[in-house]
């Protein structure tokens, strides 16, 4: 007669403790971010990642803070790791595209804006920013197509009074 025998891994308690610590660091990092203590939030996210290396959200949030601080070169690996762990996050593609764009890597920025659009086809800002990247590449026809699509999706994306005048 076959029966299931419960198996307790000898490191089960250690793993649970590590996950609890990781969750605690994650919560602390979010609180520090809200309090605008960004360097401390980055450290807390890093501690969370050490305890929970498969936490895509921790990588993503650390990338957001790094990008907010203008550290685009450090944000990109965080977004990349978040996407390795969870490929379905259009915001990670979008923010990585912005980081690439800031660093002048237009080809990668366009690729990530395109992936954002594939995952979130009604994201007017992804179209608009891809249009800016196309314009930076002097591909004005494709830029115009993206600008028109962005305006179609989100009329408020353009400050009409600024252009009327």
Secondary structure as UniProt FT lines:
FT   TURN            10..11
FT   HELIX           12..34
FT   TURN            35..36
FT   HELIX           38..51
FT   TURN            53..54
FT   HELIX           56..68
FT   TURN            69..70
FT   HELIX           72..85
FT   TURN            87..88
FT   HELIX           90..102
FT   TURN            103..104
FT   HELIX           106..119
FT   TURN            121..122
FT   HELIX           124..136
FT   TURN            137..138
FT   HELIX           140..153
FT   HELIX           155..157
FT   HELIX           160..164
//
